[in-house]
């Protein structure tokens, strides 16, 4: 009797996330994850956005709009935490994720790039909550910050949605066939996002 190899944790997560696309509350879950990711949560909403869009490509742009709206609200929350609740909330969160050193690096980037660093970070794999909290803590002007955050996040999420929408079923088949390779590539990209802070 042949024993089926145990699926990887990521593969199980992939299957679980695909199931959300058919759930009546899928949009609500996506919105909530996008909100909290931009302020306190470690997992980016892209995972849910991409897999939901693969499952239902015809709704990809609607999912992108939901994710952008949630992430923008989360950016405001993160900014407020950094400005008004840094010691009480932001510092414990950053320490919990071992991100204080990264946070300190961000200050230099804000001094060098200003609001353009928000654009770069919002479109890159750099953890967005670090940027939103830092923007508030370092008193970056709010209006330029939120405009940059919305534009960057919308560009990122709508680009992902466009790829899923036009890729459709062939792209889903490709993802499922090369799943292990793609998860490795994603991990490398995320690590590269952290490395950008030291360039």
Wavefront OBJ file of the C-alpha trace (Angstrom):
o trace
v 0.000 0.000 0.000
v 1.365 3.351 -1.019
v 1.232 6.058 1.633
v 0.435 9.492 0.237
v 3.226 11.943 1.106
v 2.192 14.452 3.733
v 1.441 17.810 2.177
v 3.546 20.761 3.185
v 2.210 23.439 5.506
v 2.185 25.924 2.617
v 0.255 23.521 0.432
v -2.379 23.080 3.123
v -2.528 26.855 3.544
v -2.953 27.190 -0.235
v -5.881 24.742 -0.276
v -7.464 26.379 2.792
v -7.160 29.845 1.267
v -8.661 28.741 -2.046
v -11.704 27.539 -0.123
v -12.273 31.127 1.100
v -13.040 32.257 -2.462
v -16.366 30.433 -2.257
v -17.157 31.607 1.262
v -19.866 34.282 1.634
v -17.561 36.270 3.938
v -14.472 36.061 1.712
v -14.464 39.791 0.971
v -14.842 40.631 4.655
v -11.912 38.377 5.584
v -9.751 39.939 2.875
v -10.643 43.466 4.025
v -9.914 42.702 7.685
v -6.554 41.096 6.926
v -5.582 44.108 4.789
v -6.510 46.507 7.620
v -4.572 44.771 10.365
v -1.572 43.892 8.166
v -0.876 47.577 7.579
v -0.728 48.213 11.321
v 0.038 45.106 13.406
v -0.354 41.794 11.522
v 2.677 39.966 10.020
v 0.989 38.160 7.092
v 0.464 40.262 3.920
v -3.018 40.255 2.357
v -1.464 39.406 -1.016
v -1.617 35.709 -0.150
v -5.400 35.745 0.185
v -5.842 38.230 -2.679
v -3.802 36.157 -5.131
v -5.321 32.814 -4.269
v -8.879 34.144 -4.242
v -8.203 35.753 -7.617
v -6.781 32.521 -8.996
v -9.898 30.708 -7.881
v -12.260 33.345 -9.306
v -10.416 35.491 -11.882
v -13.613 37.330 -12.847
v -13.644 38.933 -9.383
v -9.929 39.763 -9.247
v -10.328 43.529 -9.596
v -13.074 43.631 -6.982
v -10.756 41.789 -4.617
v -8.017 44.323 -5.414
v -10.344 47.208 -4.550
v -11.287 45.576 -1.239
v -7.634 44.973 -0.386
v -6.636 48.533 -1.293
v -9.421 50.000 0.843
v -8.501 47.834 3.820
v -4.797 48.528 3.515
v -5.426 52.278 3.267
v -7.485 52.264 6.464
v -4.777 50.155 8.090
v -2.196 52.732 7.016
v -4.118 55.441 8.883
v -4.292 53.222 11.981
v -0.573 52.449 11.772
v 0.240 56.143 11.375
v -1.879 57.002 14.432
v -0.223 54.263 16.472
v 3.218 55.570 15.545
v 2.312 59.169 16.339
v 0.227 58.799 19.503
v 0.834 55.309 20.916
v 4.419 54.474 20.062
v 5.604 53.488 23.538
v 2.339 51.820 24.594
v 1.535 49.919 21.385
v 4.020 50.307 18.531
v 7.205 49.500 20.414
v 5.844 46.246 21.940
v 4.549 45.183 18.500
v 7.891 45.890 16.812
v 9.795 44.120 19.574
v 7.462 41.130 19.325
v 8.320 40.787 15.623
v 12.030 41.533 16.294
v 11.726 44.523 13.973
v 13.167 47.368 16.076
v 16.454 47.370 14.179
v 14.564 47.445 10.894
v 12.410 50.265 12.250
v 15.510 52.306 13.100
v 16.834 51.766 9.570
v 13.582 53.147 8.198
v 14.207 56.501 9.903
v 17.296 57.028 7.773
v 15.332 56.153 4.650
v 12.621 58.659 5.513
v 15.263 61.342 6.030
v 16.780 60.502 2.650
v 13.710 59.768 0.524
v 10.800 61.367 2.365
v 7.360 60.381 1.119
v 8.867 58.568 -1.874
v 10.046 55.860 0.485
v 6.370 55.185 1.316
v 5.750 54.639 -2.398
v 8.700 52.251 -2.657
v 7.786 50.354 0.506
v 4.082 50.165 -0.317
v 4.834 48.468 -3.617
v 7.653 46.254 -2.339
v 7.819 43.242 0.018
v 8.984 45.495 2.898
v 6.512 44.933 5.804
v 4.044 47.790 5.421
v 3.218 48.089 9.123
v 6.824 49.160 9.797
v 6.417 51.980 7.280
v 3.046 53.188 8.527
v 4.115 53.184 12.179
v 7.397 54.871 11.316
v 5.630 57.574 9.281
v 3.615 58.556 12.346
v 6.505 58.232 14.794
v 8.772 60.409 12.629
v 6.015 62.997 11.970
v 5.864 62.550 8.210
v 3.183 64.916 6.844
v -0.077 62.959 6.893
v -1.666 64.038 3.587
v 1.387 63.214 1.415
v 1.808 59.987 3.392
v -1.723 58.704 2.876
v -1.773 59.688 -0.810
v 1.507 57.851 -1.371
v 0.256 54.840 0.611
v -3.002 54.581 -1.354
v -1.283 54.937 -4.732
v 1.432 52.412 -3.903
v -0.926 49.815 -2.461
v -3.439 50.224 -5.287
v -0.686 49.811 -7.884
v 0.560 46.664 -6.161
v -2.821 45.004 -5.614
v -4.303 45.901 -9.002
v -1.172 44.624 -10.750
v -1.525 41.316 -8.922
v -5.237 41.215 -9.770
v -4.545 41.930 -13.444
v -2.093 39.046 -13.631
v -4.614 36.710 -12.008
v -7.521 38.006 -14.123
v -5.812 37.557 -17.467
v -3.939 34.440 -16.440
v -7.112 32.644 -15.468
v -7.224 28.865 -15.396
v -3.849 28.350 -17.162
v -2.151 30.388 -14.443
v -3.912 28.430 -11.722
v -2.719 25.183 -13.305
v 0.826 26.549 -13.468
v 0.756 27.595 -9.810
v -0.505 24.202 -8.689
v 2.033 22.351 -10.821
v 5.026 24.419 -9.635
v 3.785 25.263 -6.145
v 6.936 24.326 -4.207
v 9.168 26.343 -6.542
v 6.916 29.380 -6.341
v 6.808 29.358 -2.528
v 10.607 29.340 -2.535
v 10.683 32.316 -4.906
v 8.199 34.224 -2.735
v 10.359 33.595 0.342
v 13.409 34.952 -1.489
v 11.461 38.054 -2.567
v 10.306 38.725 1.013
v 13.873 38.419 2.299
v 14.929 40.802 -0.475
v 12.363 43.304 0.799
v 14.115 43.415 4.153
v 17.480 43.721 2.398
v 16.282 46.879 0.609
v 16.355 48.692 3.930
v 20.127 48.323 4.079
v 20.916 49.358 0.477
l 1 2 3 4 5 6 7 8 9 10 11 12 13 14 15 16 17 18 19 20 21 22 23 24 25 26 27 28 29 30 31 32 33 34 35 36 37 38 39 40 41 42 43 44 45 46 47 48 49 50 51 52 53 54 55 56 57 58 59 60 61 62 63 64 65 66 67 68 69 70 71 72 73 74 75 76 77 78 79 80 81 82 83 84 85 86 87 88 89 90 91 92 93 94 95 96 97 98 99 100 101 102 103 104 105 106 107 108 109 110 111 112 113 114 115 116 117 118 119 120 121 122 123 124 125 126 127 128 129 130 131 132 133 134 135 136 137 138 139 140 141 142 143 144 145 146 147 148 149 150 151 152 153 154 155 156 157 158 159 160 161 162 163 164 165 166 167 168 169 170 171 172 173 174 175 176 177 178 179 180 181 182 183 184 185 186 187 188 189 190 191 192 193 194 195 196 197 198 199
